[in-house]
Amino acid sequence: MPTDAVRADDPALADRAATWVGAYVHIPFCRRVCPYCDFAVVEGPGDLRAPYLEALKAEIAADQPFGGPLDAVHLGGGTPTSLDPAALGAVLAGLASRFGLADDAEVSIEANPEDLDAPTAEGLAAAGFNRVSLGVQSFDPAVLASLGRRHSPEQAGAAIAIARTSFASVNVDLIFGAVGESARSWESSVQRAVDAGIDHLSAYALTVERGTPLARAVLAGAPAPDPDDQADKYLAAESIAAASGLVRYETSNYARNGHACRYNLLTWAHGEYAAFGNGAHRHRDGRRSWNLRRVDRYVERSPAAVVAGEEQLDAWGRDVERVLVGLRRTAGVVPGIAGAALAGSAAGERLIAAGVLHAVADRLQVIRPLLGDEVGRALLALEPPPIG
């Protein structure tokens, strides 16, 4: 499968990921949009699915290949499994035709538990998908209702069992910190996920994103997630995962040996990846660019006209970005110019003294991930070193 059978937090694995290339494909359709979601998605069946798929395949066919085949593919959304496996397989076939797929490529797809029955899982596996990421979010019915999720805890458990029979690697997404979620409820959700035999766990704090129904509710007086409560739940998740053999290898991600997410690893290694679909972001040749967010506008344009904007950083900016994303990994990052500047700055020295940041000659690591934002702010505040 995707990664060698080594610990997910192995520094050599983290560094090797910088040599991989990948592709992200955005499927924006959802039966219902969750109240906390700010992704580029559309609700309901609509009449844009067929033209969207045609536009997507045209964008893929018009893109420039990398120097080698894709090491990782990720179909996200939205809800990719709102489309049938044959349609998703056609998208994957287009990627394989244009870019090629490495023999050991990770080919991952996001799915909602209520969508993943046995025929769907078997169809996706037959189409070439070897990893699935299930949006379980919680095993507590009250929490699921507050998050606007449509599945039951029983459906989540059934979907995990089905996934384990069809895919080489199974991830479960959980969200912590919903108002009204008790510590016991959260710990039970994490325990149920790992006891189900998953290979990978992603645990994210509920955030209030501008423009979402959740944000409007908070502005109207509804309680917001409590940061202290979320910090406690973060630590609880790490403890339960570790006791079950899942190693934390990134701020929010845990994996058994050999099951670290290859697509995630290459993005955190500042690697290169193509991206297709509305709102999709790519990183190629040192440049970041992103597509039009609205589905109707994306469908109307030719492949050459779907890019909404781009950013080209200078050498200093690229190295700052490399360190910023690389420090999310437990393995940390080779310091380089920006990392050395951070470690030698007054703010960096304070973070090292406080046990937040660890610096040695060939590695810079965040030891206390709950304070990772402080490290990021210190890094972004640095001035580039003088030239010459």
Phi, psi and omega in degrees: 000203195297314184237154178302158182283062177242167177302141183296336182263016181294126181300325180296322177294316179300319182286323180296332181299337179294343180269352182277161172231152184215182177213138174247136177236127184260125175247106195275357192275136177224144174291326175208136181275130180291147186294343180262357189275131175239022178284169181278084186231162175228149185257146173090169182293314177058185180238019184260357187294311181297310178296329178295316180297322178294318178296321179297312180294326177292320179296318178298314183295334183271351185280162180270131179295159170280181177287343180215180183288164180289133175269339182208139175231137178226122173260116182232187183190212018060192181229093180306324183282008167286348173258157183282157183303327180295318179295318179292323176297325178294323176296314179297321178297323177296319176297315181297322180292319185279320188250333191082154177238132175299152182302326181254025184300141169275127180235102193247148179220141176274145180213150171268145183304322183290346180267342192263083170269176185299314179299322179295314179299316180295322178294320178293318179296319179295330179284346177119002178279130182242001178218140177232143177242113186264126179277071182285312177071319178194157171252012180258119182303321181293321178292318177302318179296318181293333179272358179074024181276152187260348185264164176259164174303324180294320176296323179297314179298320179294320180295320178297316180298318178296315182300322183295337180274343187246338187239149180286337181214136184234124174251148171237130172269133172234150177240130179244154174100011175296143180299130181094352178279122180277164176299319180296319179300313181297313182297324177295320179297315179297316181297318179296322179295310183290327178293338179284356176089024179292158180263341189207143178229132171244123183236115187242142173286138174295126179242151180263105183263136182305137175087356180271160174304325178298316179297319179295323178294319179295319178297331180276359176116357177291150180293144177265159175304143182265121184300322180293319176298317180294323178297317179298319181289327175300311181294323178296318179298317180298319181295315181293317180298314182299320180294341181257008176089012177257118185269134174286121180241358176206165186313317187240012189230141184226143182209151169285163178306132179084002184236016171300141183289116183295320180297315178298317180302318183289328178289320178289340177273008181064032179283181184257139178210141173276165179208143186221143179109169183296136178073002184287140179250139180233164176222107182217137176054038179073011183237136173258138176215163185214151184270164173308140186277323184283133183298316184297321179290322177299316182294326183288333188273158170284161180305329181284350187242017183266351180284126182267335181186167178208162180222128177244111181272154173281180185301318179296314180299321179295321181288323175300315180297319178302314180292319182300311181285326181293331180288350173292337183279143175301324180291344180073207190212150169295128191301312186062194183293312183292319180294320177295321178296321178296311182298329182270356181279163178299318179294319179297318179296323177294319180293324177293315180297328181277358180077017177274321184241139177240127183232125169232181188302320187244013184205141174233126185225145170270118183272330181242089188298336178295342178253018181299329179296327177296321177295316179299318179296320179295321179294314183290341179278351183290145172269145178298145179294153179296147179275135175088000000 
